[in-house]
Amino acid sequence: MTKKFTKEQRKEIAAVFRAAKKYLWNGRAYGPNPGNWVYICFAIDDTRRQGGKSGQAADNATSVIQDRLTPRGCVDSWLAHEAKVDVSLLHPANVQAYRHRWLNALIEEFSK
């Protein structure tokens, strides 16, 4: 279960999610490259490495992602096993589009 965050922490987490979008693979190019990550948590790590976001805010954002995916470790597995999406629909581009939609929803949620 995601822990409770203060209004200021929520604002910081939303900023981390916003910053992570530019490091998340768009799902259309040939394949991901360093700095163009498949996984949201790796994109969040890049926001920290690039000096844009504080360590605690990035840690909090990562914990939100991990908490929401529990008991699975990645979106692909969560979609297949928890959301019961037919695995034939889990093409990498489709899963990546889902990651972008999810990140947009999290930005909206944590901006409130």
C-alpha positions as CSV (number, residue, x, y, z in Angstrom):
1,M,0.0,0.0,0.0
2,T,1.3,3.4,-0.9
3,K,2.2,5.5,2.1
4,K,0.6,8.9,2.8
5,F,2.6,11.8,1.5
6,T,2.3,15.5,2.5
7,K,1.0,18.0,-0.1
8,E,4.6,19.1,-0.7
9,Q,5.9,15.6,-1.1
10,R,3.1,14.8,-3.6
11,K,4.0,17.9,-5.6
12,E,7.7,16.7,-5.6
13,I,6.7,13.2,-6.7
14,A,4.5,14.6,-9.5
15,A,7.6,16.7,-10.6
16,V,9.7,13.5,-10.6
17,F,7.1,11.7,-12.7
18,R,7.0,14.6,-15.1
19,A,10.8,14.7,-15.5
20,A,10.9,10.9,-15.9
21,K,8.7,11.1,-19.0
22,K,11.6,12.5,-21.1
23,Y,13.7,9.5,-20.2
24,L,11.0,6.9,-20.9
25,W,11.2,5.1,-24.3
26,N,8.4,6.2,-26.7
27,G,7.7,2.7,-27.8
28,R,8.1,3.6,-31.5
29,A,11.9,3.8,-32.1
30,Y,13.8,0.6,-32.9
31,G,14.6,0.0,-29.3
32,P,15.5,1.6,-26.1
33,N,18.9,3.1,-25.5
34,P,20.6,4.3,-22.3
35,G,18.7,7.4,-21.2
36,N,15.6,6.1,-23.2
37,W,14.4,3.5,-20.7
38,V,11.7,0.9,-21.0
39,Y,11.0,0.9,-17.2
40,I,9.6,3.9,-15.3
41,C,11.9,3.2,-12.3
42,F,15.0,3.4,-14.5
43,A,13.7,6.7,-16.0
44,I,13.2,8.0,-12.5
45,D,16.8,7.1,-11.7
46,D,17.9,9.1,-14.7
47,T,16.1,12.2,-13.2
48,R,18.3,11.8,-10.2
49,R,21.5,11.2,-12.2
50,Q,20.9,14.2,-14.4
51,G,20.7,16.3,-11.2
52,G,17.1,17.4,-11.7
53,K,15.4,15.8,-8.8
54,S,16.2,15.2,-5.1
55,G,17.0,11.7,-4.0
56,Q,14.1,11.6,-1.5
57,A,11.5,12.7,-4.1
58,A,12.9,10.1,-6.6
59,D,12.8,7.4,-3.9
60,N,9.2,8.3,-3.0
61,A,8.2,8.2,-6.7
62,T,9.9,4.8,-7.1
63,S,8.2,3.5,-4.0
64,V,4.8,4.5,-5.5
65,I,5.6,2.5,-8.7
66,Q,6.8,-0.5,-6.8
67,D,3.8,-0.4,-4.4
68,R,1.3,-0.3,-7.2
69,L,2.9,-3.1,-9.1
70,T,3.1,-5.5,-6.0
71,P,3.2,-8.5,-6.1
72,R,4.7,-8.1,-9.6
73,G,8.0,-6.5,-10.5
74,C,7.1,-4.9,-13.8
75,V,4.2,-3.6,-15.8
76,D,4.2,-6.5,-18.3
77,S,3.8,-9.0,-15.5
78,W,1.2,-6.9,-13.7
79,L,-0.9,-6.6,-16.8
80,A,-0.7,-10.3,-17.6
81,H,-1.3,-11.7,-14.1
82,E,-3.2,-9.0,-12.1
83,A,-5.1,-7.2,-14.8
84,K,-5.5,-10.5,-16.8
85,V,-4.6,-8.9,-20.2
86,D,-4.2,-11.5,-22.9
87,V,-0.5,-11.9,-23.4
88,S,-0.9,-11.7,-27.2
89,L,-1.7,-8.0,-26.6
90,L,1.4,-7.3,-24.6
91,H,3.6,-6.3,-27.5
92,P,6.4,-4.1,-26.3
93,A,5.0,-1.0,-28.0
94,N,1.6,-1.6,-26.4
95,V,3.1,-2.1,-23.0
96,Q,5.2,1.1,-23.4
97,A,2.1,3.1,-24.4
98,Y,0.5,1.8,-21.2
99,R,3.5,2.9,-19.2
100,H,3.1,6.4,-20.7
101,R,-0.6,6.5,-19.9
102,W,0.0,5.3,-16.4
103,L,2.7,7.9,-15.8
104,N,0.3,10.6,-17.1
105,A,-2.3,9.4,-14.7
106,L,0.2,9.4,-11.8
107,I,1.2,13.0,-12.7
108,E,-2.4,14.0,-12.5
109,E,-3.1,12.1,-9.3
110,F,0.0,13.5,-7.5
111,S,-0.5,17.0,-8.8
112,K,-3.7,17.4,-6.7
